[in-house]
Amino acid sequence: MENNTKTTAIVSKGLLQSEELYRYVLETSVYPREPEPLKELRDVTAGHPKAVMGTAPDAGKLMAMLLKLVDAKKTIEVGVFTGYSLLLTALTIPDDGKIIAIDMNRDSYEIGLPVIKRAGVDHKIDFREAEALPVLDQLLKDKENKGSFDYAFVDADKVNFWNYHERLMKLLKVGGVVVYDNTLWGGSVAMPEEQTPEVFKSGRQATLEFNKLLAGDPRVQLSHVPLGDGITVCRRIY
């Protein structure tokens, strides 16, 4: 099937200057190499009333590269939605790789699950319908899990990002990578509070606090990348 980019609306230009510039990036280096199952899942998600919650496809390309660079086999995903980033991970890791995927809403996951199954990678996914903190705490009770995960992706409630980070620093191996999504929060992190659009106010302060804590964390090497709504890549160094 031809990867026809014209059928899918661009939900957001992210933080770039214009829709035209964002489309250039997508049509030049993202869509031509996007696997067909990911395109299908992106199309399915486009009709969802909260489609903006989906992982930006340009950010997804960087995530796929990171997965390969760390030779990821054992991963964690906190916040699944319809599963674009989950499917991307499942397509990238080896056939015997595993993903613990955590989300409180199985209904959204079920939207993308048929695509995941057709892609033949559902056997790599251990989906857990639950709050993330209890699941992460349960994983930590098993000593074999500590320092055993290669990669994690977090796209969930911003108020708990630091709580997730503290646990992931114990679960990730040294050299492992965690990616946090929405860390520029629509650009509102650089806006005066009184000028922040109402839609961004609820998560702005939590994002500012998390970014500050990450910047001061000596356990990680980090890079703040202006893709999508901003992603922060952290590599555990001890």
N, C-alpha and C positions, 0 to 999 in steps of 0.2 A: 504494500500500500504506500502510495506516495505521501511524504511528510508535507502536507499542504498547510503552510503557516497562515493562509488567509482565512481559514475557517475559525480560528480562535482569537477572540478579542484579547487585547493586552489589558490586564486588569489595572496595572499601575506602571508608571515610568520609574518607579522606585525613587531614587534621589538624584537622578540625572536631570539635566536642564530641560529636556523636552521629550515628548512622545516619539518624535522623529529620531532622536539620538538613541533612545532605548530600542526602538524597532531596528535600527541599524545594527546594534550589538546583537540582538536576538537573531536577526536574519543572516548575519555574517558568520557568527561563530557558535551560536547555540542551537537553533533549530536544525541546521543541516546535519548535526551529529547527535541529535536527540533520538534515543531509541524509540521505536514505534510504540511500545507499551507506555512509556512516559508521556508521549504526545496524546495517546488515547486517554490516559488518566487526567491529564491537564484539560482536555476537552470536556470530560465528564464533570470535572470540578468547576469549570467555567459557568455552569448553570446553577451552582449552589449560591444561596443568598449571602453566604460568608466566604465567597471564593477568594477574597483578598487574603484570607488566612493561609492559603496554599503557599508552599515554598516557591520563591521566584526561580524560574528556570535558569537564569544566568548564575545565581548563587549555587544552584544545583550542580552546574558544571565544575565549579571550584570544589564543591564537596566530593564529587566523584574522583577528582584528582587527588584530594587529600586521602581518601580511602585507599587509593592505589599506592600513594607515597608511604603510608604507614603499614601497607600490606595487611589491611584490616580483615579479621576473620570473626572476631567476637565483639559485638557492638550493642549499644543501648540507644533507644530513642525515647525522649520524653516529650509527648505531644505529637499526635499522629495525624489528626484531621482526616482527610480522605486518602492520605498515604503516598503523596508524590515523593517526598524525601525518603520514605520507607522503601518504596519500590526502587528508587534510585540506588539505595544502599544494597538491597537484595540482589539487584542486577550486577552490582560491582564486586561484591565479596565472593569468595569461592563457593562451590556447590555445597560444601560441608560447613559453611559459615553460619552463624546464628545471630539473630537480632532480638533482643528483648524490647518490645515495643509497648509503651505504657500510655494509656489515654482513658479518661473517664467517660468518653462518649463513643461507644462501639458503633452507633448508628452512622456516624460520619465515616468510620473505617469501612463499614459494610458497603459504602458507595464505591470505593475503589477496589474492594476485595475481588470482585469478578475479574478485573483487569490484572490484578496481581496473580490470580490463579491461572489465567490464560498465559501469562508470561512464564509460568512454570517455576516460580520462586517462593510460593507460599510456604513450602516446607522449611524455609530458613527463618520464618517469623514465629516468635512466641509472643502473641498479643495478650496483654493483661489489662482488662478493664478495671481500673482502679486509680486512686490517687497515687502520685509518683513517689512521694516521700516514704510511705510504708513499704512500697516495693523495693526501693533502694536500700532501706534499712534492713529488710529481710535478706537481700543479697549480701549485705555486709556481715550478716551473722555466720555465713559460710566462709571460712578462712580462705578457701580455694578461689573465691571470687575476687579477693583483694589483689589489686595490681594485675588483673588478668584480662581486662578489656582493652581493646585497641583504639576504640573510637566511640564518641557519643555525640548526639545531636539533641539540642534542647530548644523547643519551641512551645512553651507552655506558659502558665501564669507567671508574670514577671516578678510578683512579690516574693516568689520562692526561688528565684534564680540563684541567689547565694547559697540557700540551703541545698539546692541540687549540686552546686559547685563543690561544696564541702564534701559531699558524699562521693561525687565523681572523682575527686582527687585521691580518694582511697581505692576506688574501683578500677580506675585507669592504670595501666602500666606506665612506668617512666618512659617517656617518648610517645605516649599515646596522645590523641588529639580529641578535644571537645569543641564543638561549634555551637555558639549561642546565637539565636535569631532575634531580629527586631531590636538590636542594641543602639540604633539611632532614632528609633521611635518616631518615624515620619519627619525627622529633622527637628523635632520639638526639643531635643536635648540642648540645642544651641539657641533656642528662642527665650526671650524674657517670659516669665510665667504669665504675665498679664496679656501677652500676645499669642499665647498657645491656643490653638483651636480646641474647642470643647471635646472633640473626639479623641484628642491625644492626652488630655489632662489626667485621666485616671492612671495611666501607666508611666507618665513622665518622671515623677519623683523616684519611683522604684527603679527605673532604668538608669537615672543619674547616679543613684546610690550604688547600684550594681557595677556600673562602669568604673566608678571611683575605687571600689573594693578590688575589682579585677586588676586595675592599673597598679595597685600596691601589693599584689600577691606575688611574693618571690618564688612561688612554686611553679609558675608558668611563664613561658615565653608567649607573647600575644601579638596579634595583629588585628586592628579594627578595619574592616573592609566595607566600603560603601556600595555593596551589592544589595539589591532588593531593598529591604527596610533597615539595612545595616546588619552585618554579621561579625561576630568576634571569634577569631580562631585562637584557641589556647593549646599549647603543647606542654604537657607536664614534664618538668625538668628534674624534679626530685620528689 
